[in-house]
Each structure stands twice: as C-alpha cells, then as structure tokens.
Amino acid sequence: MKQQLLSSPVFQMAVEQFERVADFLELDEEIRERTKWPKRIISFSMPVRLDNGKIEVFTGHRVQHHLSRGPVKGGLRFHPHVDVGEVGALAMWMNWKCALMELPFGGGKGGITCNPREMSQGELERLTRRFASEIAPFIGPEIDVMAPDIGTNEQTMAWILDVYSTQKGHLVPSVITGKPVALQGSKGRTEATGHGVAFLASRALSKIGANPQEANAVIQGFGNVGFYAAKTLHSYGVRISGVSDITGAIWSDEGLDPDEVQKHVKNTGGVKGFKGSQPVDPELLLIQECDILIPAALERVIHKDNAPLLKCKILAEGANGPTTPEADLIIEKRNDIFLIPDILCNAGGVTVSYFEWVQNLQRFSWSRHEVLSKLETRLQKAFDKVLNFAKYRKCSHRIAALSLGIKEVADVKQQRGLFP
C-alpha cells in the first residue's frame, strides 16, 4: 500500500538514493526498512469558495518522515504539480538533512495542488485556513513544525499560525517558522536558504583555488532561494552571468545586478525582458560555461542528457533533488565538478527555522547578525564533515552527506528499539 501511495518518479529517485547509501553503509535489513518509510501520510480534500462564487475542491498532503529524533520539520508548497509521492520524497530528504545538520527534527513536507499565480489573495487565504484547520490535529511545536516553500511565504505561515492559535486559545508561535518578525518570526529567516547556498559555494571556490572576484555564477530559478543566493554571491564579488525563472532565462557577459533584476521581476512578473540582458533558452542556460551553477527551482533538472554537457566547476544544489541518480553517476565519473549536495547546500532554511523555533520556545530573539553568524558556523561544520567523510571513505560528496544523515537516523532507530 505504501509503495502505491508514494508512487512517483521523484519518490523513486529518493528511494534509489537511499538504497544506494544503505548498501554503502551495509545497513541491517530491518533497520533499513524502518528508516526508509515515513511515519505518517496524510491526504485530504478541501472545498474552497472562489471569488466567482463557485466551490473548488483542492487536494492537500502532509508526509511526516519519522519523529524518532524530534518533531518533523519541513515546508509547505503550493504548486500545480504537487502529488503525495513528491511530498514523500521531500520529507525523506528533509529527514537526512536535519540529521546531517545535527538538528533535533525528523523530516516533514506538505503541499497543495493548486496554482497560486492564478488565485487571488482572498482565495489563497481561504485555502490556507482550510488546510490549517484540517492539519491542526497532526501538527504542533513537538509534533510537526511547518515553514514556507515554493508558492508560499510568511503571510501563508501567519494564516496557519492564526488558525492553530485560535483553536488553542492562545498564541503558539513555535508551531510554525518563516512567519513575519512581528509574529515572533526570526530575523534572517527570509534570506537563510539562499545565503547558505552562496556561503557554501564560496567555501567550494576556496577549495578549488578560485578567486570570487574572478568567478561567475548561473542560477536556475529566481525565487526566494535564487535571488538571495545571487545577492549574497554578488556581495562577495562573484559575477552573476545568467538567471532564469518560469518566464524565461537571461544572460549578460558583464554581469547582472540581482537587486535590479528583482525590481524588474516585481514590475513584470518575471526575469524575461530585463534591460541590458540577452534572452537564452532556459535548457541551454544550465550548460553555459561558469564557475558556479545553482539549480534553485524544482527537482530532476540535471539528468542523463545534460549532465555530460555541464561546464560548471561547482554544482551547488539550491533546490531539493535537482540531480537524478543517472546524472549523479555521470558527474561522479567525470570527476571535474565539485558537488555541494542538496541536503547540505540548501540546509540554511531549516537551520534558521530551528533557530526560530528555539527563540519561540525561549521567548527570546536574536539579531540578524547573530542568526547568520550561527548559520555560517553550522554550515561550515557540516561542510567540513562531509568533505572529510568523502575523503576517508573514498566516496562522492552526495554519498558522504546522505551517509551521515541516514546513519544518524538509523542509529537512533536502533537505540530506541521497536515498540511491541
């Protein structure tokens, strides 16, 4: 039954990664099965009245991948192609990510199949509040703590916080992260994921002996993660040569100013047509010559067909699951690309979400400088740990990162034992 519920190319990809690492670690078969499958799979329908008076029934999902190490943690996305298999894969990756970063969380992920670009603010609020009321019995500060993802933002989190707190009769800020600072959100949370991607990319530049002032970057996806990755790299002196989003891709040999591109996006709805840039095929953008390539959009964009054509020195995975297992093998065989795997590269978001959760529990707030400084310290520690494991065990960075995360979860499963 669980195989049928989670059947999707993305979930199969996550399972394939897990099985490869489980073989590498020589995990016991019983612990392997207990570690692989999620604790809960929750799906429900949500009737919502639209602005035109009609009722549309939306489908929502939440997958909780183990509570053995603490409450599950993970984003909520609004996207037309959301399905329970994709959500299950993202929850699994989040589990390994939290373990790798030594955060006291399991992995969670949620999603609603909808197109937020075609919905009004009122419709989005009604849909979010309905979702919050349906999921309320399964979340809480010690059960499941959600955060923003694709198609959602701090306003979405504020609505969920309001529904949950209203049901409880008092404000419960620790039930959600990525919320507005005025509702006890954390300073630095908005830029955390993108900032972390850029920080680790700069560490990788140092490892390969490259100067940031002479390096360039290409970023696929110019949402929250892509924008802040570009902005932070730009502040380091890295030239942003190309970016893309759902409207198209643009290129400039002289470099793009992320803030100016962002202004254009707010005015027009996308990067297409940015003054002083040249249009380029979004697929070809991925194989342009660059020092840093950052896929920061959806899954499976680096595949067996374009992996042999990559011309980057560093592949920094801002998105979850952007590289297929087939592409992984090609990149490993090439041995000329420094990979920063997704569960490490984009861990800035969940790490600062952890900081936000801790601040809420303590009723204490940290400055933006404190938050980003603590983030960089944790990322540097995890980065060094992955590189040292890869060197010692003679394996790829992907295998190293996943091994560290999966082994931590498997060890906890073993230590806690099996409830009769």
N, C-alpha and C positions, 0 to 999 in steps of 0.2 A: 504493500500500500504506500509506504513512504517513497519508494522509488517512483511510483506513478505520480504522486502528488508533486514531487520535485523534478519531474522530467522536463529538462530544458537544456539547450546547448551550454548555457552559462554554468548551470549546476553540474553538468557532466564534466565541464572543464575544471571546476573546483575539486570535484571528486578525483579526477585524474591526477591533479597536482597532489592531493592528499595521499593517494595510493602510492605515488612515486616516492614521496618522502617517508611514508610508513614503511615501505620496503627498505629504504635507505637506513632508517633507524632500527629496522628489524623489530617493529612493534609486535607484541603478542596479539594474536587474532581477536581475543575477547576485548582487550583494551582498545584495539583498533576500531572495532565496530561501535563501541560505546563512545569513542572520541569523535567518530565521523558524523553520526546522525544528530540532528537538532533535538532539543528537549521538547519544544512546542512549535506547532504550525497552526496559526490562527488565520482564518479567512472568513470574511463576512460581506454581505451586500448592504448598501447604504442608499436608500431612496432620498433624493435631494430635490427640492423645488427650485427650478431655474428661474431666471428673471422673466422669461416669457410665460411663466405660469405652468409650464409642463414639468412633470416629475421624471427625472432620470435616475436609474439605479446604477450606482458605481460599485466596483469591487475593491476591497481593501485587504491587505495581508500584513501579518507580522510574524516573523520567524525568530525564535529565541534559541540560540545555539549554545546551550549549557549555562547553568547557574552554579557550577561547581566551585568557581573561584570568586563569585560575587554576582551582583545584578548584571543583566546583559546591558550592553551599550551599543547604540548604533542609530543611523539616520533614518529619516522618513522621506521618501521621494514621491513626487507627483510626475508621472510620465505616461505617455500613451501606450508604451510597450511593456509596462510593468507586469510581471507574472510571478507566481509563487516560487517557481524554480530560480529565477533571477534573484529574488529576495533571499531565498535559502542560501544561494552561493555567497551573496554579500554578507550574510550573517556569519557564515563559516569563516570567510576571510577576516572579518572583524574579530572573531574569537582568537585567531592566531595572532592578529595584530596587537590586541590588548595584552596577550601573554608575552609577546616579544618585547613590548614596551614596559613590562612589569606593572601593568595597571590592574587593579582588583576587579576586573569585569570579565564577563563572558561576551559573546558576540550576538548582536541583535540587528535586525533590519526590517523596515516596513515600507510599504508602497501602496499607492492608489492608482489604478489605471484610469488616467484622465489626461487632458491636455490643458495645463494651466494657462497657456498662452491664449486660449480661446474662451477662457472663463473670466467673468467679472470678479471684482474684489468681494462683492456680496456672495456670489456663488461659491467662491473659494472658502470664505468664512463658514458658510453653512455646511459645506462638505467636510471641512476640517473639524468643526464642532461635532458633527455626526460621528466622524471617525473616532474622535476623542471619547465620546460617550460609549461607543461600542468597545473600545480597547481598555477603558478605565479599570475593569476588574483584573486585568492582566499586567498592569504597569504599576510603578511606584518607586520611590528612592532606593529601595532594597530589592526590587524585582526587575524592573526594566526602565531605563532612562533614555528617552529618545533625543534626537538632535536633528538639525536641518540637513538636507541632501539636495539632489537635483530637483528643481521645481518648487522648493520650499525655502523659507527664510525665517528670520527672527519673529516676524509677525505671525507666521504659522505656529511657531512654538508658543507665542504669547496666548493664542486662542486655546491651544491644548492645555496650557497651564491654567487658564481661567476655568475651563470646564472641570478639570480634575480638582482644583482648589475649591470650586463652588460645591462639588459633591462632598468634599471632606469638611467643608465649613470653615476652612482657614487657608491662608496662603501656604502652598507647599512648593517653594522654588526649586528644590532638589529633585523634583520629578522630571525635569526637562532641562536640557542645556542648549546653548545657542540662542537664548532668549535675549530681549533687549536689556541693556545695562540697567535701565530704570526699574526693571523687574528682577533685579539681582543677577543679571547675566554677568559674564566676565569680560573685562577689558581684554582686547587682544584675541577674542574668540573668532571674530569675523574673518580676520586675515590668517588665522593659525595654520590651516592646511597649506595654503599657497606659500606662506612664509617658510614653513618647514620644508616644502619641496625645494625652494630656492636655496635655503641654507644647506641642505644635503647635496644639492647639485654643486654648490661652491666647494664643499668638502671633497667631492669627487674630482673637481677641477684641480684641486691641490694634489690629490693622489696621483693624477696622471701628469703632473708638472705643467699645467696650463695656467696662463695669467688671465684672470677675469676681465681685465681691461682689453684684452685681445680676443676674447671669446664671443661667440654669438649663440643665440638660442632660437628655437622654433617651438611654438606652443599650439597644440591642437586642443581647442576648447577655450573659450574666453569668458567662462562664467566666473563664479567666485574664486575657485582654485586657480584657474588660468590667469586671471587678472592679477591676483596678489603674488603669484609666482613671478609673473612678468615684472610687476612693480618692484619687488624685492631684488630680483636679478639686475634690473635696470639701476637700482641704487648701488649695487656692487660694481657697476661699470660694464656689465655684460650687455652687448648689443642685441636687441630683440628684432630679429630679421623677419619673422613671419608669425602670424596668428590666424586662427580660424574659429568659426562658430557655426551655428545652424544655417546662417545666411550665406556663407562662403568663406574664402580664405584670401588673405592679402600678404604682400611681400614688399620689403624695402631694403635695398642694399645699404642705405645709410642708417637704417635702424628706425624703429617705431617707438614713440613715447607712449607708454601704457596709459597714462592719465588722459592724454588727448584721444587715444583710441576709445577709452571708456566713455568720454564725453560724447563721442560720435555714436557709440552704441546706445546710450541713453536717449539721444535725439532721434535715431533712426531705427532702432531695434536690432542692430547687428553691425558687424565689422565691415560688411560689404560696402564699397564705395568710399572708404576712408581717404581723404585728400592726401596726395603725395605718395600713395601706395599703388602697387600693381596687383590686379587680380591674378590668382593662381588656382589651379584645380586643387580642391581640398585633399584628394588622394595623393597628388604629387607633392603636396606640402610636406608629407611625412617622410619623403625620401630626398629632400633637399639637403645639401651639404651643410652641416652645422656642428658645433661643439656639443650642444645640449639639445636633446629632443624631449619634449614633455607632452605625452598624451594625457590630457586632463579633462576628458569628456566621458565617453561610455566604454563598455567592455569590448574586447576582441577586435581592436582596430589594427594591431600589429599581428599579422598572420603569415602563413607559409608563403604566400605570394609576394608580399612586400618586405618580409624580413631579410631576404638576401640582398635587397636593394638599399637598405638603410645606409646613410652616410654620416651618421652621428658618432661622436666619440663617447657620449654619455647618454644613456636612456633612463630618464628619471620619471617613474610612473606615478603621475599625479592622480590618475583615475584608478579605480578598482578593476583588476583583471583585464588590462588593456592588451596583454600579450598572450596569445594562445599557446598551449603546450607544444604544438608543432613549431611555432615560431621560436619558442624557448630553445628547442633543440638546435635550430639553425643558428641562433645567436651564440649559444654555448660553443658550437663547432667553429664558428667564425673567430671567436676569442679576441675580437678587436673592439668590443663595445663594453664600457663599464656600466653595468646594470645596477640601478637602485630599485629593488623590487617594491611593488605597491604597498605591501603590509608594513614596510619601513618608510618608504618615501612619502606617503600621504598620511602618516600617523600623527601629524601635528594637530589635526582637528580633534581626534578622540583624546589626545593627551591634554589639550587645553579644556576639552569638555570635562575631563577628570578634575582638572584644577577648578573649574566652575562648580562642579558637584561638591568638592571639598569645601570651597568657600561658602556654599549654601548651607552645608551641614554645620559649619563653624560659625555662621553668621558674621563672616569677616571677608573683606575684599582686598585684592592685591592690585597694584598699579599695572599698567600695560607693560612697562619695562620689566617688572618682576615676572610677569606671566611669560613674556617672550624669552627672557633670560633663562627661566626654569625650563622652558620648552627646548631651547637650544642645548642645554646641558643634557637633557634626557635623550634627545635625538643623537647627539654626539656619542653618548654611551652605547646606544643601540647600534649605531653605525659601526663603531669600533668592534663591538661584539660580533656582528655579522661578518665583517671582514676577517677577523681573527679565526672564527669558526670555519669559514670558507678556505682559508689558508691551511689550517690544521687538518681539516678533513678532506682537502683537495676536491672541493665541490663548487658549484656555481653560487653566486650570491642569492639567487632565488631559493635554491635548496637549503642554503645556510639559514636564511631568515625564516622559512617555513619550518625547518627542523627545530629551531629554537622555540618557536611558538607552539608547535604541535607537541613537542616533548614536555613542555611545561604543563599543558592541559592534560596530557596522558598521565603524567606523574601524579597530578592532583587526583585524577580519577582513581588511580591505583591506591593512593594513600587513603582516600575516603572510603574505598571499598564499595561493595554492592549491597544496597538495602534489600533485605529478604522479602 
